[in-house]
Amino acid sequence: MVVDELDALRDKFKGCTAIAFADLSTQMILVTDSSSNLRREALDALCAEAALLLGAKGKPALAEKPSDLATVTSPTELRVFVRAATDPNDVLCCICGPSTDAAAFVANAGECLDRISSGD
C-alpha cells in the first residue's frame, strides 16, 4: 500500500515532515504520508515545483533534458524530488529538515518510489 511505503520512509528519517507521491502528467499529488498536514495549496505548489525542476511530459522546463532528481536547500529545509525509473510521470516530493542525510534519504526515496511505481 502506497501510504505504508510513504510512512515507512518518513519514519526512517525523523527530520522528514512530508512525503507525497505525485503524477507529473496531471501535475497532481495522488497520495501523501498519513502524518502530513500540508494544505492542498502547499501540495499543489510542491507538485508544480517538481514539474518545473524535473520536467513534465518528457519536456524539461529548466534544462536540456528531464532530470530524475532535484533538490532545493535552504537554512530551514531540504526539498527532494525523485522520478521513478519505471514510469517517468511518477515522482516523490519530499520536505525534510536541513540536518537530514541527503544522500541516504535520496537513495531510500528512490527505492521506495520504485516499489510504489512498479506495484511491488
Order of alpha helices (4+ residues) and beta strands (2+ residues): alpha-beta-beta-alpha-beta-beta-beta-alpha
